[in-house]
Amino acid sequence: MRFQVLGPLRIAGRSEVVVLPPSKPTILLASLLLRPDAVVTTDFLRQAIWGDDEPASARAALHTCVLRLRRTFAKYGIAEAAIESVPGGYRVVVEDGALDLVRFRELRDGARAVRDPEAELCLLREALSLWQGAPLSNVPSDFLRRGELPGLVEERLSVVERACDIELALGRCGQALVELWAASRAHPGHERFREQLIEALYRSGRKADALAEYREVKRHLREELGVDPGPALQRLELRMLRGDSLGPPPSAAPAGEPDRTARDVTDEGVAIAEPGARPAAAIAPPVGKPPSGPVSAPPSAPVPGPVPVPFTAVSSFTGRAAESAAVAARLTADRSGPALVVISGAPGIGKTALALHVAQLVGHHFPGGRFAVRMTRTDGTPRMSGEVAAELQGMAATGAGSAAGADRGVLLLLDDVTDPALVRPLLPAGAGSAAVLTSRLGLAGLVAAHGGWATRLDALAEDESYRLLSAALGEARAGAEPEAVRELAAACGHFPLALRIAAARLLTRPRLAVADCVARLREDPMRRLSLPDDPRMSVPLVLGEALRRLDPRLADAFLRIGAAPPAPLPVTGAASLLGIPPVPAEEILEQLADAGLLEEEPAGRFRMHELLRTFAWCAMGYQDDSPALPSRR
């Protein structure tokens, strides 16, 4: 983005993003950006800048403000023509993707056009992620705050409200509660938020809390405004008092929702079974006759759907030869009992791709079938053991293979494990069976208890990244700019997810030179490492989701460490940075390392990968002297 108004007003130059100081040129720019590509009259601009204290020389002073703003643009490599003088006023010309406000409205309007609630929710979440704090907080104009800011805030609130409606319709009451607590407290007069909060509490089994919240709303409205709650809230109270059901149970799919294809995209950019859809498919399932009767499931678990849909391992798998050989050996070496392998690492590092690749390599060792199931939903919340067990039972009933724990040798891939307690009941117990778990966590306790083996993935080596990009782009295109391809690999931090996103951008832009792609990536890395037609293929969204999973104190520590100088951080340095004693500082560092967000080095030091550091800076809102993306050394 060249311009950002959804937060402090900022402009992006060739290599940095700058928060503008409170000044008259800043007011001028904000006034123009709030009406992109439209003529803003000089009367409006003078009122915004000076209000009722307009000087006699306001016309000349306005012209001076324009000149100062153009000089600022020139300093950061933005063409002077971005501000046009037209009859009656001025206009700012905004390129596609150059203003966060325009992008926010595009995502919001795009969400309205889609029919699938999951896709709509993804677009709305991406739109909300563009907000980086209170809008126009560095713009000292009472005129804009009174006339423009309320409408801007209302646009955001309508998106939050719709996103929470979808969460509630999908039964994700716990997920909605987090947003609704904050929204209802920040906007106590927004009655719909209070209604949604009360519904989420009630449907989460917290009837007493829901009724207490209703009483608080009623008291606030009567004491502050002298009115009673609206009809919707009164109907909601009556239904709660009667004990009515208000919707699907928490985490269930909405009633009447059509069955979706059992596919999803993990944080590695790899297709795998989607929770809540049809049962996860076996990798190259053995031929078998489906049963004639219906599939049975435990009463508390959802009944599995039709015959599984086949899927294959990630295409153009490149690199990880040593890791592949080691995992394959562990899965097949000792067939006297079940085997367990944990593949851990940072978000986007390629855990799922490696697991699927190895499953293809060793498939002939597992006649009972090979199965892959996600342990989280698309919103990052964990799936319960019973739900996954029912899904596996459905696979067995269709004849696609043996369920976990059966006597025949099966290979089970449990992807994105967040809680070891949820996978223990699912681990196969039969001789010759094996389980591969992928997780951002090390799962050391699970490995110790079950006698398994663990490997932690780092970023790809430089040559491996180059081969991955060459395989994706084609030898001809990669061979025409070999050095630029290597620079692109370095700019992506050698992270497989980032590499595949960059390659996809180039493949859909055949005339774009690789060197130009590198330059654009360095200019705006987080936006360039996202695919506009698939919100899930996005480095900032994947890393943001990983951050939301953390305990708040860990998330805060991650951001503060990311804003610190990039040198390896000892425990004493972390204690000083976080303002806590060394012992809890060491615990925080170890937990962040276990979550894949820090890398532990010799002598008890910790380092943050530059791609993660860039994300942390963007998330913190720091712009001056922001860290550069990795480059070849």
RORO-46364 format. One record per residue: x, y, z of N, C-alpha, C in turn. Coordinates in steps of 0.1 Angstrom, whole numbers, plus 5000, padded with zeros to 4 digits. Layout:
! RORO-46364
XYZXYZXYZ/...
//
This chain:
! RORO-46364
500849885000500050005000500950125000/500650224991501350354991500850445002/499550435005498850515015498050435024/498050465037497250395047496550495056/495250485056494450575065493650505075/493650365075492950285085493850265097/494150375104495050375115495750515113/496950535119497650655117497950675102/497850795097498050825083499550795080/499750705070501150665066501250665051/502550685047502850665033504050575032/504050495021505050395018505950445007/507250445010508250484999508850354993/510050374988510650254981511050154991/511450185003511950095012511450115027/510550205029510150225042508750285042/508050275054506750325056506850425067/506350545065506550655074505150705079/505150715093503950785099504150935098/503150995092503351145090503051215103/503851325105503651405118502351485117/501751515128500551595128500851735122/500251775111500551895104499451925094/499552045088498552085078498652005066/499851975060499951885049499351745052/499551705064498951575068497351585067/496851685072495351705071494951715056/495751785048495451795034495451655027/496451575030496551445024495351355029/495051355041493951275046492651315040/492351445038491151495031491051445017/492151435010492151384996492051234996/492651165005492651015004491250965009/490551035017489150995020488251005009/488651074998487851074985488751044974/489250924973490250894963489750904949/490550964940490250984926489051074924/488651154934487551244933488051384936/487351484930487751624932487351664946/488251724954487951774967488051924966/486951994969486952144967487952214976/488352324972489252404980488552454993/487252474992486452515004486452405014/486352285010486352175019487752155025/488752175017490152155022490452265032/490052385029490352495039489652475052/488452435051487652405063488352295071/488752185064489452075071490752115078/491452205071492852245077492652355088/491852455085491852565095490552575103/489452505098488252515105487652655105/487252715117486752845118487852955119/489052905120490153005121490953025108/490153015097490753035084491453175082/492753175078493453305077492953375064/493253505063492953575051493653525039/494853465041495753415030495553265028/494353215031494153075031494353015017/494053085007494253024993495653004990/496553104993497953084991498552985001/498052985013498552885023498252745019/497052725013496652595008497652544997/497952644988498852604977500252564983/500652634993501952605000501852465006/500752425012500552295017500752185006/500152214995500252114984501652104979/502452214978503852204975504652124985/504352144998505052075008504751925007/503551895004503151755003503751684991/503851754980504551704968505951674971/506651764978508051744982508251624990/507251595000507251475008507151354999/506251354989506051244980507351224972/508051324967509251314960510351244968/510351284981511351224990511251074991/510051024990509850884992509550814978/509850884967509750814954508350804949/507350894954506050894948505851004938/505350974927505251074916504451194920/504951314916504251444919502851444914/502651374902501351374896500351304904/500751244916499751184925498751284930/499151414931498151514935497951604922/496751614918496451694906495651814910/496051924904495252054905494252054894/492952064898491852064888490952184891/490152224882489252334885488352314897/488452404906487652394918488252334930/489452264928490052194939491252104935/491451994943492551904940492051764941/492851674935492451534934493751454936/493651344944494751244945494451124937/495351094928495250974919495850854926/495050754929495450634936495550514927/496650454926496850334917496150214924/495850104916495249994922496049934933/495449904944496149844956497049944963/496950074961497850174967497150234979/495950214982495250274994494450165001/494750155014494150055022492650075023/492150195023490650215024489950155011/490550175000489950124987489949964988/491149914993491249764994490249715004/490049785015489049745025487649735019/487249835011485949835005485849724994/486949704987486849594977486649464983/487349434994487149305001485749295007/485249405013483949405018482849375007/482949444996482049424985482149284979/483449234978483649104973482948994982/483049024995482448925005480948925003/480349035000478849044998478448954986/479348944977479048874964479148724965/479848674975480048524975478948464983/478648334980477548264986478048174998/479348134997479848035007480248115020/479748085031479948155043481448155047/482148045045483548035049484348135040/484048135027484848235018484448375022/483248405025482848535029483548575042/483648485051484348515064485748545062/486448465053487848495050488048635044/487248675035487348805029487148915040/486148895048485848995059487049005069/487548895072488748895082489948965075/490148935062491249005056491049155055/489749195053489449345053489649405066/489249335077489549385091490949395094/491749305088493249305092493949425086/493249505077493849625072493849735082/492949725092492849835102494049815112/494749925114495949915122495850015134/494750035139494550125150493450225147/493350335156492350435154492650515141/491650525132491950595119492250745121/493150795113493450935113493850985127/494550905135494850945148495951045149/496651065138497751175137497251285128/495951295126495451405117494751505126/495251625129494751715139493651805132/492551745129491451815122490051785129/489551875137488251855143487151835132/487351905121486351905110486251755104/487451695102487351555097486951465107/487251485120486851395130485351395132/484751515131483251515132482551475119/483151505108482351485096482751355088/483951305090484351185082484651065090/485151085102485550965110484350875114/483250935118482150845122481650745111/481650795099481250715088482250605085/483550635087484650545085484550435095/484350475108484250375118483050285116/481950345111480750265109480950155099/481750195088482050095078482749965085/483649995094484349885100483349805109/482549875117481649805126480649715118/480249765106479249675099479949545094/481249555091482049435087482249345100/482549405111482649325123481349255126/480249325125478949275128478649155119/478949175106478649065097479548945099/480848965102481748855105481248775117/480748845127480248775139478948705136/478148755128476948685124477248555117/478348555109478748425102479348335112/480148385121480748295132479548225140/478548305143477448245151476648145142/476448175129475748085121476447955119/477847965119478647835118478847765132/478247825142478347765155479547785163/480347885158481647915164481448025175/480747995185480348095195481648145203/482548045206483748085213484548185205/484748155192485448245184484848385183/483548385182482848515181482948595194/482948525206482948595219484148685220/485348645215486548725216486248865210/485748865198485548985191484349065197/483348995202482149065206482349135220/483149075229483449135241484149275239/485149275230485849395227484949495220/484149455210483349545203482249605211/481549525220480449575228480949665238/482149655243482649745253483149875247/483749865235484249985228483050065223/481950005220480750065214479550025221/479350075234478250025242476850065236/476850165228475550205222475150125210/476050035205475749955194475049835198/473649835198472849735204473049595198/473349595185473449465178474649385184/475749455187476849385193476449315206/475649395214475249335227474349215225/473449225215472649115212473448985208/474449015199475248895195476048835206/476548925215477348875227476448795236/475248835238474348765247473948625241/473748625227473448505221474648405221/475848455219477048375219477248315233/477048395244477148345257476148235260/474948255256473848155259474148025252/474548035239474747915231476047845235/476947915243478147845248477847785261/476547775266476247715278476347805290/476547935288476748035299475448115300/474348055303473048115304473048225315/473648205326473648305337474348425332/475548405326476248525321475448595310/474748525302473948585291472848675297/472148625307471148695313471648815321/472848805327473448915334473849025325/474348985313474649085303473449155298/472349085296471049145292470649255303/470749215315470349315326471249435326/472549415323473449525322473149615310/472749565299472349645287471049715291/470149655297468849715301469149835310/469949815320470349915330470950035323/471950005314472650115306471650195298/470750135291469850205282468950295290/468450235301467450315309468150435316/469350405322470050515330470650625321/471150575310471950675301470950735290/470050665285469250715274467750725278/467250655289465950665292465050585283/465550475277464750385269464950245273/464050155268464150015270464849945259/465349825261465949755250465049735238/465549725226464749715214464049575214/463149565204462349435203463249315201/464349325194465149205192465749155205/466249245213466849205226465749155235/464549215235463549165244463049025239/463048995226462648865222463748765226/465048805225466148725229466048685243/465748785252465548755266464448645269/463348665262462248575264462648435259/463348415248463748285244464748225253/465548305259466548245269465748195281/464848275286464148235298463248115296/462848095283462047975280462947855277/464247885276465247775273465247725259/464847815250464747785235466147765230/466247685219467547665212467647785202/468747845202468947965194469747945181/470147825179470947795167471747665168/472647635159473447515160474347515172/474647395178475547395189476847455186/477647495196479047555193479847455184/480447525174481447455165480747365155/479447365154478747285144478447355132/478247285121477947355108476547405109/476147515103474747565103473847475096/472647465102471647375096471347415082/471247305074470847335060472047375051/473247385057474447425049474747315039/474947335027475347235017476647175020/476847045017478046975018479147035009/480347055014481347115006482447005003/483147024993484246934989485246935001/485746815003486646795015488046835012/488146965009489547015006489647145014/490947175018491247295025492647325022/493147455025494547485023495147515036/496147435040496847455052497747575052/498347605064499247715064500547685057/500647575051501847545042501447565028/500147605025499747615011499547485004/499147375012498947245007497447205009/496847134999495547095000495446975009/494446975018494246855027492746855031/492346755038490846745041490346855050/489146905047488547015054487746965065/487947005078487146955089485646995087/484746905090483346935089482746915076/483546875066483046845053483046695052/483246635040483246495039484446435045/484446305048485646245055486946265047/488046285054489346295048489646175040/490246185028490446075019491746005022/491845885018493045815019493945855008/495245855011496245885000496345754992/495945764979495945644971495245524978/493945534981493245434989493245304982/493345194990493145064984491745044979/491644964969490244934964489444854974/488244884976487444814986486044834983/485144744987483744764985483044834996/482344944993481645015004480644935010/480344955023479244885029477944925024/476944825025475644855019474744945029/475044935042474345005051474845145054/474245215063474645355066475945345075/476645445075477845465083477445495097/477945425107477645455121478645545127/478245615138479245705145478745715159/479645755168479145775182478145885183/477145875192476045965192476546115194/477646135200478046275202478846325191/479146245181480046295170479146305157/479546395148478846405136478946275127/477946245120477946125112478746155099/479746065096480546095084479746095071/480246155061479446175049479846055039/479646085026479845985016481245935014/481445855004482745805001483845915000/485045895006486045995006486446044992/486846164991487346214978488846204978/489546144968490946124968491646254966/492846264972493746374970495146324969/496046404964497446364962498346454970/499646414971500646494977500846624970/501546714976501846844970502646834957/502246904947502946894934504246964935/505146924926506446984925507246984938/507046874946507846874959509346874956/510046964963511446984960512147004973/513346944974514246954986513846864997/514346895009514146815021514546665019/515546635011515946495009516346425021/517146495029517646425042516446405052/515646505053514446495062513546385057/513246385044512346275039512846135042/514146115039514745985042514645955057/514946045065514946025080513545985084/512546055080511146035084510645895079/510945865066510645745060511245625068/512545635071513145535079512545505092/512145615099511545595112510145525111/509445555100508145495099508145345095/509245305089509245165084510345075090/511245125099512345045104511844935113/511044965123510644865132509144845131/508744725126507344695123506644615134/507444595146506844515157505844595165/505744725163504844805171504444935163/503645015168503245135161504445235162/504545315151505545425151504945555152/505645655157505245795159506345885154/505945985146506946085141506246215142/506846315148506346455149507246545140/506546615131507246715123506746855127/507646935133507347065138508047175131/507647295133508347405127507447525126/507947635121507247765120506047755110/505147845112504047845102504547875088/504147795078504547815064505847745061/506447665070507747615067507747485059/506547425057506547305048506247175055/505747175067505547055075504546955068/503347015064502346925057502846875044/503546955036504046905023505046795025/505946805035506846695038506146565042/505146585051504446465056503646395044/503046465036502346405024503346345015/504446405013505446355004505946215009/506346215022506846085028505745975027/504446015029503345925029503245855015/503545925005503645874991504845774990/505945804996507145724994506945595001/506345585013506245465021504945395020/504045435011502745385010502545235010/503445175003503345025001503544945014/504145015024504344955037503044945046/501945015041500745025049499544975042/499344845042498244795034496844835039/496744875052495444915057495045055052/495845125046495445255041496345365047/496245485040496945605045495945715045/495845785057494745875059495346015064/494746125060495146255064493946335069/494146385081493046455088493546585094/492946695092493246815099492746815113/493546865123493146865137492647005141/492547095131492047235134491047265123/490147355126489247405116489847525109/489147585099489747685092489947815100/489247825111489447945120490547925130/491247805130492347775139491947705152/490647695155490147625167490347475166/490747405177491047265176489747175174/489847065168488746965166488946865178/487746825183487746725194488046585189/488646505198489046365194487846285189/486646305195485546225190485146255176/485146385173484846425159485746365149/487046375152488046315143487946165142/487746095154487545955154486345915145/485245985146484145955137484445965123/485246065119485646085106486545965101/487445915110488245805106487445675105/486445665114485545555114484745545100/484445665096483745675083484645625071/485945655072486845605062486845445062/486945395074486945245075485745185070/484545245073483245195069483145195054/483745295047483645295032484545205025/485345125033486345035027487545095022/487745225025488945295020490245255028/490045185039491245145047490845115061/491745105070491445065084491445195093/490645205102490645315111491745305121/492045415128493145425137492845315148/493945245152493845145162493445005157/493244995144492844865138494144775137/493844645135494944555135495844565122/495244605111495944615098496844735099/497944735092498944845092498344965085/498245075092497745205086498745315089/498745415080499545535082498545655084/498645715095497745825099498445955099/498046055092498646185092497646275099/498046325111497246425119497946565117/497246645110497846775106497446885115/498446975118498247095126497747065140/498446985148498046945161498347065170/497447105178497647215188497547165203/497047045205496946995219497246845219/498346805225498646655225497546575231/496746625240495746545247494646505236/494446585226493446555216493846445206/495146425205495546315195495846185202/496146185215496446055221495445945219/494045975220493145865217493145825203/493745895193493645865179494845785174/495945775182497145715177496945565175/497345515164497145375161497945285171/497445165174498045085184498544955178/498144925166498444795160499844785155/500444665154501844655149501844685134/502844755130503044785116502244915112/501544975122500945105119501845225123/501445345119502245455122501445585121/501845685129501245815128502245925126/501946015117502846135115501946255120/502546335129501846455134502646575129/501946675124502546805121502046905131/502946985135502547085146503547205146/503047315150504047425152504747405166/504147325174504747295187505647165186/506547155195507447045195506846915200/505746925208505046805214506046715220/506946765228508046685234507446585244/506446625252505746525261505146405254/504546435243503846325235504946225230/506046285225507146205220507746115231/507946175243508546105254507645995259/506346025259505345925265505145805255/505245825242504945725233506145675226/507345715230508545665224508745695209/508245815205508345855191509645925188/509645985176510746055171510246195165/511146295167510646425163511746495154/511346575144512246655136511646795135/512546895136512047025135512647085122/511747145114512147195101512647335102/513647365095514147505093513747555079/514047675076513847725062514647645052/514247635040514947565030516347625028/517247535023518547585019518447665006/519447745004519347834992519147764979/519947654977519747574965518347504964/517847464975516547404975515447504972/515547624977514647734973514747764958/515947764953516047794939515447684931/515647554934515047444927513547454928/512947484940511547494941510947604931/511547714931511047824922511247784908/512347724904512647674891511547574886/511247484895510247384892508847444890/508547544898507247614897507147704884/508247774882508247874871508647814857/509347704858509847644845511247684843/512047584838513447614837513747724827/512947754817513247854808513147994814/512048014822511948144828512948164840/513148064847514148074858515548084853/515848014842517148024836517448154830/516448234826516648364820517048464830/516748444843517148544854517548464866/518548384865518948304877519248384889/519948494888520348574900519048634906/518148674898516948734903516048624910/516148504905515348394912515948364925/517348374926517948354939517648464949/517548594943517148704952515748694957/514848634948513448614952513348514963/514148404962514148304972514548364985/515648444985516148504997515048605003/514448684994513348774999512248705005/511948585001510848505007511348435020/512648455024513148395036513248245035/513248185022513348045019512247965026/511048035029509947975034509047915023/508747785023507947725012506647795009/505947835019504647905016504848035009/505848115013506148245007506648214993/507448114991508048084977506948044968/505947964972504847924963503948044960/503748134970502948254967503648334956/504948364958505648444949505648384935/505848244934505848174921504448194915/503348184923502048194917501848334911/502348434918502248574913502948584900/504048524898504848534886504148454875/503648334878502948254868501748324862/501048404870499848474865500148604859/501448644859501948764853503148734844/502848674833503948614825504948724820/504448854819505348964814506149024825/505848994837506549054849507948984850/508949064850510349014852510548974867/511248874869511548824882512148934891/513149004885513749114892512749224896/511749254888510749344892509849294903/509649164902508849104913509549114927/510949094926511749114939511649254944/511749354935511649494939510349524945/509249474939507849504944507749434958/508249314959508149234972508849314983/510049364980510749444990510049574994/509249624985508549754987507449734997/506649624995505549595004505349445006/506249395015506349245015505149175020/504449225030503349145035502149145025/501949255018500849255008501249164996/502449174992502949094980502948944983/503048904996503048764999501648725003/500748764995499348724996498748714982/497848614980497148604967495748654968/495448754960494148824962492948734959/493148624951491948544949491748424958/492748414968492648314978493148364991/492348415000492848485012493648385021/493448255020494148165028495648155024/495948185011497348175007497948315009/498248345022498748475026499648455038/500848505037501848495048501348575060/500948705058500448775070499248715077/498348655069497248595076497548465083/498448385077498948265084499648305097/500548405096501348435108500448505118/499448585113498548655122497648545130/497248445122496548335129497348265139/498648245136499548185146499648275158/499748405156499848495168498548495176/497448485170496148475177496048345186/496748245182496648125190497448135203/498348225203499248235215498548295227/499048265239498648335251499048485248/498148585253498448725250499848765254/500348715265501748765270502748715260/502548595254503548545244503448625232/502248655227502048735215502748875217/502548935229503149065231504649055231/505148945237506648925237507148915223/506448835215506848815201506948945194/505949035195505949155188507149245193/507349245206508349335212509749285208/509949155208511249105203511449135188/510349125180510449155166510849305164/510449385173510749535171512149565176/512849475183514149495188515149475177/516449525179517449505170517649355167/518049315154518049175150519149085155/519949135164521049055170520448935178/521248825179520748715188520548765202/519448715208518948775221519248675232/520048715242520248625253519048645263/519048555273517948565283517948695290/519148745294519248865301518748985293/519048985280518549085271517049085270/516448955269515048945268514348995281/514948965292514449015305514449165306/515449225301515549375300514449435291/514349365279513449415269511949405273/511649295280510249265284509949325298/511049365305510749425319510349325329/510949195328510549095337511849025342/511848945353513048875357513548775347/514748725348515348635338514548505337/514148445349513548315348512248315340/511248405342510048405333510448445319/511448525317511848565304512348445296/513148355303513648235296512448145293/511448135301510248055299509548105286/509448235285508748295273509548265261/510848285261511648255249511548105245/511548015255511447875251510047845246/509047905251507647875246507547935231/508148055229508048105215508848015206/510047965210510847875202510047745199/509347695210508547575208507447595198/506847725198505847755188506347785174/507647775172508147795159508447945155/508248035165508448175162509748235166/510548155172511948195175512848075172/514148095169515047995167516147995178/516347885184517347875195518747855189/519647935194521047925190521947875201/523247845199524147805209524247915220/524647865232524847955243523548025248/522447955246521248005252520648135246/521048165233520548275226519448245217/518648345213517448315205517448425194/516948375182516948465170515548455163/515148565158513848565150514248575135/513548485128513748485113513348625108/514048665097513748805092512348815086/511848715080510448715075509448735087/509648665098508848685109509048825116/510248865115510549005121509849105113/509849095100509149195091507649195094/507049075096505649065100505449135113/506349105123506149165136506149315136/507049375128507149525126505849575120/505349505110504049555104502949545114/502849435122501849415132501849515143/503149555146503249655157502949795152/502949815139502749955133504050035133/505249975136506450055135506750065120/507250175116507450195102508850255099/509350355107510650405104511650305107/512750295098513850205100513350055101/512250025094511749885095512749795088/512849665093513849575088513649535074/514749525066514649485053514349335052/513749295041513549155038514949085036/515048955039516348895037516848905023/518148915021518748915008519948825008/520448794996521548704995522848765001/523548695008524848745013526048685006/
//
